Amino acid sequence: MLLSFHSLRRHFVIAGFVLAAHGGLLATPAQAELTAFKQAVAETAARDADIAKFYRENGYRPIWTGTDADDLERRLALLQALENADEHGLPTARYDFNALYQQLSEAKTPRDLGKLEVALAKAYLGYARDVQTGMFVPSKLDEGIVRKAPVRDRGLYLSELLISDPTDYIRALPPTTPEYNRLMKEKLRLEREAARGGWGPKVKAKKLEPGDKGNAVVALRNRLIALGYLQRSAAGTFNSEMEKAVQAFQIDHGLESDGVAGASTIAEVNRTPVERLKSVIVAMERERWLNKPRGERHVMVNLTDFKAKIIDDGKVTFETRSVVGKNQHDRRSPEFSDVMEHMVINPTWNVPRSIATKEYLPMLKKNPNAVSYLKLIDSRGKVVNRGAVDFTQFSANTFPFDIKQPPSKSNALGLVKFMFPNRHNIYLHDTPAKSLFAREVRAFSHGCIRLHQPFDFAYALLAVQQDNPKPYFHKILKTGRETQVDLKKHVPVHIIYRTAFTNAKGPVQYRRDVYGRDAKIWQAMANEGVVLRTVQG
């Protein structure tokens, strides 16, 4: 059983004297004892290049196991952090807390101390990186998570600790964003809900709507009360108050807010605190992957929320619906960050080769005049006369043409696209297929992000460099010519994937795991020893 922090402090104060009494790091140690300590540190650290380098440059002096006040404070700060690692959704067992405690208790010789010194350093470096930039390399969990966590030089964690207040430094390692702090609070709330047994019996119905009565309506009523969407009531009918509560719940969960509890709404109402807790813990890990400055002004696209937002100084200043990649292997939108440099008004659609060969080539083989609104371009940049080409001779590998769609209202990219050049060929753009924005789940594209209000998005971006962005935009639009408009100040773009996220005010928002990525992350975390706590209180 883990000890309380007060117990740890008492133990380590005593341990400091015990170590000294056993001939450890005394104020005037014998040369043999000092040599034994250094040799143990060197031998034990040899398997970790960063730790070996640190102690070599440090003259093999202790920073954890000495008897002075600084070493004691570092020990206490580290062990407290390791003991409470699960508060951050991290696996305490990963850092061998109990083994470290036992090793400290049993250290009797300078050589024991040398081994302990390195063990504490390893535990510290593991925890520091995990809590600051995440436990995993994101791309190893899912090929669509191409985000690179802002991993730091491990040696800095040691060198900076030496010149800092240990307690303050270690406490400052996790993300300090309001999002992370609110997720931690939600984690604690859900742990308490789970300890109390959850939100009551599940709703057993396919659909409930105003006017309905019966046991399922009572179960829905009780569930909404427990979830905080409805005042206590004895009503047995789906009344107007319940309809408003359902609508509020639907808004907070990305559902069509019609006040009718259909299959999707009932499925989300029936989620347990444990299921929500998994989403929150995964969201905390994802927040650690993005633990870096995001830009005073930046664009945030949450794939599970089907929305794109412009955020200025931490506040959402523009928001629009989006359509994201279809849930198919080669169409799911990837997660990454880049920088938006320009927009293109009246864009030409340069059809990606994968689409050209997989979708259009089979059509051309059947009918050379198919998709006549598209132009085929040869290697010299000339438009191809389709009638002179035998398309049946080509395969996906040998197809020699580029396919382009000239600017027009029917262009697949619509009338404007927003470019942040990246190797994934992903960007934000308009679309002529406006009806898709009315759908609840909007995963239909080939991977790029379609915007419901692209013109307004453009005005918002241009407002910082044009006094009258709307007339400026439309003057260019009316020419019908493809025109690049550079953003004088580039805007970071973050394409994220959060099934749990927060707002400054109001309840935490939950969304469905449309690509199954969060399930993979949770499984990886569970495999590493992350556990779901229940907390009384």
C-alpha positions in Angstrom: 0.0 0.0 0.0 1.3 3.5 -0.9 2.1 5.8 2.0 0.7 9.2 2.5 3.0 12.2 1.7 3.3 12.9 5.4 4.4 9.4 6.0 6.9 9.7 3.2 8.4 12.9 4.7 8.8 11.3 8.1 10.3 8.2 6.6 12.8 10.0 4.4 13.9 12.4 7.2 14.7 9.3 9.2 16.2 7.6 6.1 18.6 10.4 5.7 20.1 9.7 9.1 20.0 6.0 8.5 21.9 6.3 5.3 24.5 8.5 7.0 24.8 6.0 9.9 25.4 3.2 7.5 28.4 5.0 6.0 26.6 6.5 3.1 27.3 9.9 1.8 28.9 11.3 4.9 30.2 14.9 5.2 33.8 13.5 5.1 33.4 10.0 3.5 36.2 7.6 3.2 37.8 7.5 -0.2 36.8 3.9 -0.6 33.2 4.6 0.2 33.1 7.5 -2.3 34.8 5.4 -4.9 32.2 2.6 -4.4 29.3 5.0 -4.7 30.7 6.5 -8.0 31.4 3.1 -9.4 27.9 1.9 -8.7 26.5 5.0 -10.3 28.6 4.7 -13.4 27.9 0.9 -13.8 24.1 1.3 -13.2 23.8 4.4 -15.4 25.8 2.8 -18.3 22.6 1.4 -19.9 21.0 4.9 -20.1 23.1 7.4 -22.2 21.4 10.5 -20.9 21.8 9.6 -17.2 25.3 8.4 -17.7 26.2 11.7 -19.4 24.6 13.7 -16.6 26.5 12.0 -13.8 29.7 11.9 -15.7 29.5 15.7 -16.1 28.3 16.0 -12.5 31.4 14.2 -11.1 29.1 11.4 -10.0 27.8 13.5 -7.1 24.4 12.5 -5.7 21.3 14.7 -6.3 18.8 12.3 -4.6 20.6 10.2 -2.0 22.7 12.7 -0.2 21.9 13.8 3.4 21.7 17.6 2.7 18.4 19.5 2.6 18.4 19.8 -1.2 18.7 16.1 -1.8 16.0 15.4 0.8 13.6 17.9 -0.9 14.2 16.4 -4.3 13.5 12.9 -2.9 10.3 14.0 -1.3 9.1 16.0 -4.3 9.7 13.1 -6.7 8.2 10.4 -4.5 5.1 12.5 -3.9 4.7 13.0 -7.6 5.1 9.3 -8.3 2.7 8.4 -5.6 0.1 10.7 -7.2 0.8 9.9 -10.8 -2.7 8.4 -11.2 -4.2 11.9 -10.7 -2.8 12.6 -14.2 -4.1 9.3 -15.6 -0.6 7.8 -15.5 0.3 4.3 -14.3 1.9 4.5 -10.9 3.3 1.0 -11.3 5.3 2.3 -14.4 7.6 4.2 -12.1 8.2 1.4 -9.5 7.2 3.5 -6.6 7.0 0.6 -4.1 10.3 -0.8 -5.4 12.0 2.5 -4.9 10.6 2.9 -1.4 11.9 -0.6 -0.5 15.3 0.1 -2.1 15.6 3.3 -0.1 14.7 1.5 3.1 17.2 -1.3 2.5 20.1 0.8 1.3 23.1 0.1 3.7 26.2 0.6 1.7 27.6 3.3 -0.6 27.2 0.8 -3.5 23.5 0.4 -2.5 23.2 4.2 -2.6 24.8 4.4 -6.0 22.2 2.0 -7.4 19.4 3.9 -5.7 20.7 7.2 -7.1 20.3 6.0 -10.6 17.0 4.3 -10.0 15.5 7.5 -8.7 16.9 9.4 -11.7 15.3 6.9 -14.1 12.0 7.1 -12.4 12.1 10.9 -12.5 13.0 11.1 -16.2 10.2 8.6 -17.0 7.6 10.5 -15.1 8.8 13.9 -16.3 8.5 13.0 -19.9 5.2 11.1 -19.5 3.5 13.9 -17.6 4.7 16.7 -19.8 4.6 15.3 -23.4 2.8 12.0 -23.0 3.5 8.3 -22.6 3.6 7.3 -26.2 4.8 8.1 -29.7 1.4 9.0 -31.2 2.0 7.6 -34.6 2.8 4.1 -33.1 -0.8 3.9 -31.8 -2.6 4.8 -35.0 -1.2 5.7 -38.4 -3.6 8.6 -38.6 -2.2 10.3 -35.6 0.8 11.9 -37.3 1.2 14.5 -34.6 4.7 14.8 -33.1 4.7 15.3 -29.3 7.0 18.2 -28.2 9.5 15.8 -26.6 12.3 17.6 -24.7 16.0 16.6 -24.2 15.9 14.3 -21.1 19.1 15.8 -19.8 17.4 19.2 -19.4 15.0 17.7 -16.9 18.0 16.9 -14.6 20.0 20.0 -15.2 17.0 22.3 -14.7 15.9 20.5 -11.6 19.2 21.2 -9.9 18.8 25.0 -10.3 15.1 25.0 -9.4 12.9 24.6 -6.4 12.2 20.8 -6.7 8.6 20.9 -5.6 7.7 23.8 -7.8 9.6 22.4 -10.8 8.0 18.9 -10.7 4.5 20.4 -10.1 5.0 22.6 -13.2 5.8 19.7 -15.5 2.2 18.8 -16.6 0.4 21.0 -19.1 -0.7 24.3 -17.5 -3.6 24.9 -20.0 -7.1 25.6 -18.7 -8.2 22.6 -20.8 -5.9 20.2 -18.9 -6.9 21.6 -15.5 -10.6 21.3 -16.3 -10.1 17.7 -17.6 -8.4 16.9 -14.3 -11.4 18.2 -12.4 -13.8 16.2 -14.6 -11.7 13.1 -14.0 -12.1 13.5 -10.2 -15.8 14.2 -10.6 -16.3 11.0 -12.7 -14.3 9.0 -10.2 -16.7 10.1 -7.5 -19.7 9.3 -9.7 -18.3 5.8 -10.4 -17.8 5.3 -6.6 -21.4 6.2 -6.0 -22.6 3.6 -8.5 -23.1 5.7 -11.6 -26.2 7.5 -13.0 -28.8 4.8 -12.4 -30.5 2.2 -14.6 -30.1 2.5 -18.3 -32.9 3.6 -20.6 -34.4 0.6 -22.4 -36.0 2.1 -25.5 -35.3 2.7 -29.2 -37.0 6.1 -29.2 -38.7 8.4 -26.8 -40.5 11.7 -27.7 -42.7 14.3 -26.1 -46.0 12.8 -24.9 -44.6 9.3 -24.2 -45.1 7.5 -20.9 -43.9 4.4 -19.2 -40.9 2.9 -17.4 -38.5 4.0 -20.1 -39.5 7.6 -19.8 -39.0 7.4 -16.0 -35.6 5.9 -16.6 -34.7 8.7 -19.0 -36.0 11.3 -16.5 -33.9 9.8 -13.7 -30.9 9.6 -15.9 -31.2 13.2 -16.9 -31.6 14.3 -13.3 -28.5 12.3 -12.3 -26.6 13.9 -15.2 -27.6 17.4 -14.1 -29.8 18.3 -17.0 -33.2 18.1 -15.2 -34.5 19.3 -11.8 -35.8 16.6 -9.5 -39.3 15.6 -10.7 -41.9 12.8 -10.2 -43.3 13.3 -13.7 -44.0 10.1 -15.6 -44.6 11.8 -18.9 -42.1 13.0 -21.5 -43.1 16.7 -20.9 -41.8 20.0 -22.1 -39.2 20.2 -19.3 -37.8 16.8 -20.3 -37.7 17.9 -23.9 -35.6 20.9 -23.0 -33.3 18.7 -20.9 -32.9 16.3 -23.8 -32.0 19.2 -26.1 -29.4 20.5 -23.7 -27.9 17.1 -23.4 -27.9 16.7 -27.2 -26.0 20.0 -27.6 -23.4 19.0 -25.1 -22.9 15.7 -26.9 -22.8 16.8 -30.5 -26.2 15.4 -31.4 -29.1 16.8 -33.4 -30.8 19.0 -30.8 -34.4 18.1 -31.7 -35.6 17.2 -28.2 -36.4 13.7 -29.3 -34.5 10.8 -27.6 -33.6 8.7 -30.6 -31.2 5.8 -30.8 -28.1 8.1 -30.8 -29.3 10.1 -27.9 -30.3 7.1 -25.8 -26.9 5.5 -26.5 -25.1 8.6 -25.2 -27.5 9.0 -22.2 -26.7 5.3 -21.3 -22.9 5.9 -21.2 -21.4 5.1 -17.7 -19.1 7.3 -15.7 -16.4 4.7 -16.4 -16.8 5.1 -20.2 -16.6 8.9 -19.9 -13.6 8.5 -17.6 -11.7 6.7 -20.3 -12.4 9.5 -22.7 -11.2 12.1 -20.2 -8.0 10.2 -19.4 -7.3 9.8 -23.1 -8.0 13.5 -23.7 -5.4 14.3 -21.0 -2.8 12.2 -22.8 -3.7 14.0 -26.0 -3.4 17.4 -24.3 0.2 16.4 -23.3 1.0 15.6 -26.9 0.0 19.2 -27.7 1.8 20.8 -24.8 3.4 23.7 -26.6 2.4 27.3 -27.5 -0.5 27.1 -30.0 -0.4 30.7 -31.2 -2.1 33.8 -30.0 -4.3 33.3 -33.0 -4.8 29.8 -34.2 -7.3 27.5 -36.0 -8.5 24.4 -34.2 -10.3 21.6 -35.9 -11.7 18.9 -33.7 -12.5 15.9 -36.0 -14.9 14.3 -33.6 -16.8 17.6 -33.1 -17.1 18.3 -36.9 -16.2 22.0 -36.3 -13.5 24.4 -37.1 -12.8 27.4 -34.9 -10.6 30.5 -34.9 -9.2 31.1 -31.5 -7.8 34.5 -30.4 -6.0 34.8 -27.1 -7.8 31.7 -25.8 -11.3 32.8 -26.9 -13.3 31.4 -29.8 -13.9 34.3 -32.2 -15.3 32.2 -35.1 -16.8 28.8 -35.4 -18.3 26.8 -38.3 -19.4 23.3 -39.0 -17.1 21.0 -40.9 -17.1 17.8 -42.9 -14.1 15.5 -42.2 -12.7 12.3 -43.8 -14.9 9.3 -44.2 -14.3 6.4 -41.8 -12.3 4.3 -44.3 -8.7 3.3 -44.3 -7.5 5.8 -46.9 -9.9 8.6 -46.1 -9.7 9.3 -42.4 -8.4 12.8 -41.7 -5.0 12.8 -40.0 -4.1 14.6 -36.8 -1.3 17.1 -37.0 -0.3 20.7 -36.6 1.0 23.1 -39.3 0.9 26.7 -40.3 -1.7 28.3 -42.7 0.2 30.6 -45.1 -2.4 31.6 -47.7 -5.8 31.1 -49.2 -6.7 30.5 -52.8 -9.8 32.2 -54.2 -11.4 30.5 -57.2 -9.1 27.4 -56.8 -8.3 24.8 -59.4 -8.8 21.3 -58.0 -5.7 19.2 -58.7 -7.2 15.8 -58.3 -5.0 13.6 -56.1 -3.5 10.7 -57.9 -5.1 8.2 -55.6 -8.6 9.6 -56.5 -7.6 9.9 -60.2 -6.6 6.3 -60.5 -9.0 4.6 -58.1 -12.2 6.5 -59.0 -11.9 8.3 -62.3 -9.7 5.9 -64.4 -12.3 3.0 -64.2 -14.9 5.5 -65.3 -12.8 6.7 -68.3 -12.1 3.1 -69.3 -15.9 2.6 -69.7 -16.5 6.0 -71.3 -13.7 8.4 -72.4 -16.1 11.3 -72.1 -17.1 10.5 -68.5 -16.6 13.4 -65.9 -16.3 15.8 -68.8 -16.0 18.7 -66.4 -12.5 17.5 -65.5 -9.5 18.3 -67.7 -6.8 15.7 -68.4 -3.3 17.3 -68.6 -0.3 15.6 -70.2 3.4 15.8 -69.1 3.8 18.9 -71.2 1.0 20.7 -69.5 -1.3 20.4 -72.5 -5.0 19.5 -72.3 -5.6 15.9 -73.6 -8.0 15.1 -76.4 -9.9 12.2 -74.8 -11.1 10.9 -78.1 -7.5 10.1 -79.1 -6.7 8.1 -75.9 -7.3 4.4 -75.3 -7.8 4.5 -71.5 -8.1 0.7 -71.3 -4.3 0.4 -71.8 -3.6 2.1 -68.5 -3.4 0.8 -64.9 -3.2 2.7 -61.7 0.6 2.6 -62.0 0.9 3.6 -65.6 -1.8 6.3 -65.9 0.2 9.2 -67.4 -2.1 12.2 -66.9 -2.9 14.7 -64.3 -6.6 15.6 -63.7 -7.8 19.1 -62.9 -11.1 20.8 -62.4 -11.0 24.5 -63.4 -12.4 27.2 -61.0 -16.2 27.3 -60.9 -19.1 27.2 -58.4 -19.3 23.4 -59.0 -15.6 22.9 -58.3 -15.0 20.2 -55.7 -13.1 22.7 -53.6 -15.9 25.3 -53.9 -14.7 28.9 -54.3 -11.9 29.1 -51.7 -9.4 26.9 -50.1 -7.1 27.6 -47.1 -3.6 26.3 -47.4 -1.1 25.0 -44.8 1.3 23.1 -47.0 1.9 19.6 -45.6 3.0 16.2 -46.8 -0.5 14.8 -46.1 -2.1 17.1 -48.7 -4.8 18.2 -46.2 -6.3 21.6 -46.3 -9.6 23.4 -45.4 -11.9 24.4 -48.3 -15.4 25.3 -49.5 -17.7 22.7 -51.1 -20.7 22.7 -53.4 -22.1 19.8 -51.3 -23.8 21.9 -48.7 -26.5 19.4 -47.7 -23.9 17.3 -45.8 -23.5 20.0 -43.1 -27.0 19.2 -41.8 -26.0 15.7 -40.9 -25.2 14.7 -37.3 -22.1 12.7 -38.2 -20.2 14.6 -40.9 -17.5 12.2 -42.0 -17.8 12.1 -45.8 -14.7 13.6 -47.4 -11.5 12.1 -48.8 -9.6 13.5 -45.9 -9.6 17.3 -46.3 -11.7 19.5 -44.1 -14.8 21.1 -45.7 -16.2 24.3 -44.2 -19.9 25.2 -43.9 -19.2 29.0 -43.9 -15.9 29.3 -45.8 -16.5 33.0 -46.9 -17.0 34.1 -43.3 -14.0 32.1 -42.3 -12.0 34.0 -44.9 -13.3 37.3 -43.7 -12.2 36.5 -40.2 -8.7 35.6 -41.3 -8.4 38.7 -43.5 -9.8 41.1 -40.9 -6.3 41.5 -39.3 -4.8 42.7 -42.5 -7.7 44.3 -44.4 -10.0 47.1 -43.2 -12.9 45.8 -45.3 -12.2 42.1 -45.8 -15.6 41.2 -47.3 -15.5 43.6 -50.3 -11.8 42.8 -50.8 -12.6 39.0 -50.9 -15.6 39.4 -53.3 -13.7 41.7 -55.6 -11.2 38.9 -56.2 -13.9 36.3 -56.3 -15.8 38.1 -59.1 -12.8 37.9 -61.4 -13.3 34.1 -61.7 -9.5 33.8 -61.8 -7.5 31.6 -59.5 -5.8 34.0 -57.0 -3.5 33.4 -54.1 -4.0 35.7 -51.1 -1.1 35.5 -48.6 -1.7 35.8 -44.9 0.7 38.5 -43.7 0.8 36.8 -40.3 0.7 33.0 -40.7 -1.8 31.2 -38.5 -1.1 27.8 -36.8 -3.6 25.1 -37.5 -4.2 22.2 -35.1 -6.2 19.3 -36.3 -7.1 17.4 -33.2 -9.3 14.5 -32.1 -11.0 14.8 -28.7 -14.0 12.7 -27.6 -13.9 14.8 -24.3 -13.2 18.5 -24.3 -14.1 21.4 -22.1 -15.5 24.9 -22.4 -14.7 27.8 -20.0 -18.3 27.6 -18.8 -20.7 24.8 -18.8 -20.4 21.0 -18.7 -17.7 19.0 -20.3 -18.5 18.1 -23.9 -18.4 14.5 -25.1 -18.3 13.1 -28.7 -18.3 9.7 -30.3 -15.1 7.9 -31.3 -15.8 8.2 -35.0 -12.5 6.6 -36.1 -11.9 4.3 -33.1 -8.6 6.1 -32.3 -9.4 6.8 -28.7 -10.2 3.2 -28.1 -6.7 2.3 -29.3 -5.1 4.9 -27.1 -7.0 3.7 -24.0 -6.1 0.1 -24.6 -2.4 1.1 -24.9 -2.7 3.1 -21.6 -4.4 0.2 -19.9 -1.6 -2.2 -21.1 0.9 0.1 -19.4 -1.0 -0.1 -16.2 -3.4 2.9 -16.2 -6.3 2.1 -13.9 -9.7 3.6 -13.4 -9.9 4.9 -9.8 -13.1 5.4 -7.8 -12.9 8.1 -5.2 -15.2 8.5 -2.3 -16.4 12.0 -1.5 
